[in-house]
Amino acid sequence: MRRAATALENYRLTNLTLYVTLEPCAMCAGAISHARIGRVVWAADDPKGGAVIHGPRLFEQPTCHWRPTTDSGLLSEESSSLLKAFFRQRRGTAARGAR
Protein backbone atom coordinates (compact mmCIF):
# COMPACT_ATOMS: atom_id res chain seq x y z
CA MET A 1 0.00 0.00 0.00
CA ARG A 2 2.90 2.33 0.73
CA ARG A 3 4.41 1.69 -2.70
CA ALA A 4 1.08 2.33 -4.39
CA ALA A 5 0.61 5.55 -2.40
CA THR A 6 4.12 6.67 -3.32
CA ALA A 7 3.61 5.85 -6.99
CA LEU A 8 0.29 7.70 -7.05
CA GLU A 9 1.55 10.49 -4.79
CA ASN A 10 -1.58 10.08 -2.71
CA TYR A 11 -2.24 7.93 0.35
CA ARG A 12 -5.86 7.54 -0.73
CA LEU A 13 -6.15 4.49 -2.93
CA THR A 14 -9.84 4.80 -3.69
CA ASN A 15 -9.68 3.58 -7.29
CA LEU A 16 -7.62 0.47 -6.56
CA THR A 17 -8.52 -3.16 -5.91
CA LEU A 18 -6.48 -5.16 -3.39
CA TYR A 19 -6.32 -8.93 -3.99
CA VAL A 20 -5.28 -11.10 -1.03
CA THR A 21 -5.27 -14.82 -0.28
CA LEU A 22 -7.00 -14.67 3.10
CA GLU A 23 -9.81 -12.59 4.60
CA PRO A 24 -8.15 -9.58 6.24
CA CYS A 25 -7.66 -9.58 10.01
CA ALA A 26 -8.65 -6.57 12.12
CA MET A 27 -5.27 -4.88 11.75
CA CYS A 28 -5.21 -5.32 7.97
CA ALA A 29 -8.84 -4.24 7.61
CA GLY A 30 -8.00 -1.11 9.60
CA ALA A 31 -5.06 -0.35 7.29
CA ILE A 32 -7.29 -0.95 4.25
CA SER A 33 -9.86 1.48 5.63
CA HIS A 34 -7.25 4.14 6.45
CA ALA A 35 -5.76 3.83 2.94
CA ARG A 36 -9.27 4.14 1.53
CA ILE A 37 -8.79 1.21 -0.82
CA GLY A 38 -11.79 1.03 -3.11
CA ARG A 39 -12.25 -2.74 -3.32
CA VAL A 40 -10.88 -5.79 -1.49
CA VAL A 41 -11.03 -9.30 -2.94
CA TRP A 42 -9.86 -12.32 -0.98
CA ALA A 43 -9.79 -16.01 -1.79
CA ALA A 44 -10.21 -17.93 1.47
CA ASP A 45 -12.45 -16.92 4.35
CA ASP A 46 -10.90 -16.91 7.82
CA PRO A 47 -13.55 -17.79 10.43
CA LYS A 48 -10.94 -17.71 13.22
CA GLY A 49 -8.99 -14.52 12.47
CA GLY A 50 -10.90 -12.70 9.75
CA ALA A 51 -12.47 -9.34 10.55
CA VAL A 52 -14.51 -8.49 7.47
CA ILE A 53 -17.28 -11.10 7.29
CA HIS A 54 -16.21 -12.89 10.49
CA GLY A 55 -15.34 -11.65 13.96
CA PRO A 56 -15.78 -7.90 14.43
CA ARG A 57 -16.97 -7.22 10.85
CA LEU A 58 -14.88 -4.08 10.90
CA PHE A 59 -16.29 -2.43 7.78
CA GLU A 60 -19.81 -2.64 9.24
CA GLN A 61 -18.89 -0.75 12.43
CA PRO A 62 -20.33 2.76 12.73
CA THR A 63 -16.87 4.07 13.65
CA CYS A 64 -15.33 2.79 10.41
CA HIS A 65 -14.72 5.90 8.30
CA TRP A 66 -14.18 4.11 4.95
CA ARG A 67 -15.90 0.98 3.68
CA PRO A 68 -14.48 -0.64 0.57
CA THR A 69 -16.56 -2.97 -1.53
CA THR A 70 -15.63 -6.58 -0.88
CA ASP A 71 -15.71 -9.89 -2.72
CA SER A 72 -14.56 -13.30 -1.60
CA GLY A 73 -14.16 -16.83 -2.86
CA LEU A 74 -11.97 -16.17 -5.92
CA LEU A 75 -9.77 -19.31 -6.22
CA SER A 76 -10.63 -20.17 -2.62
CA GLU A 77 -9.71 -23.86 -2.74
CA GLU A 78 -6.36 -23.22 -4.40
CA SER A 79 -5.55 -20.43 -1.98
CA SER A 80 -6.56 -22.48 1.04
CA SER A 81 -4.35 -25.36 -0.11
CA LEU A 82 -1.37 -23.04 -0.63
CA LEU A 83 -1.79 -21.43 2.79
CA LYS A 84 -2.14 -24.81 4.54
CA ALA A 85 0.96 -26.18 2.78
CA PHE A 86 2.96 -23.05 3.62
CA PHE A 87 2.15 -23.17 7.33
CA ARG A 88 2.56 -26.95 7.49
CA GLN A 89 6.08 -26.48 6.10
CA ARG A 90 6.82 -23.62 8.54
CA ARG A 91 5.69 -25.71 11.51
CA GLY A 92 7.86 -28.61 10.32
CA THR A 93 10.90 -26.33 9.91
CA ALA A 94 10.39 -24.78 13.36
CA ALA A 95 10.00 -28.19 14.99
CA ARG A 96 13.21 -29.50 13.39
CA GLY A 97 15.11 -26.34 14.38
CA ALA A 98 14.06 -26.68 18.03
CA ARG A 99 15.64 -30.12 18.43
C-alpha positions, 0 to 999 in steps of 0.5 A: 500500500505504501508503494502504491501511495508513493507511486500515485503520490496520494495515500488515498487508494480509492480507485484500486482493488487489493487482492489477497489470499486470506480474509483480512484480520482486524489490523489489515482491515484497519489499514485498508480502511485508512488507505481508503482502498476502493475494493478488497477481494480475498480467496479464502475466508478466515472464520478464526482470524478474519475481521470483514465477514467474520469476527468484528466485521470491521467495515460494518462498524459505525466508527469505520470511516471508509468501507471498501466494496468486498468480494470473496471466494476467488480461487478459494480452494487453491488459496486455502491449499497453498496457505495450509501447505505453507504453514505446514512447512513452517511448523515442520521447519520450526520443529526440526530447528528446536531439536 
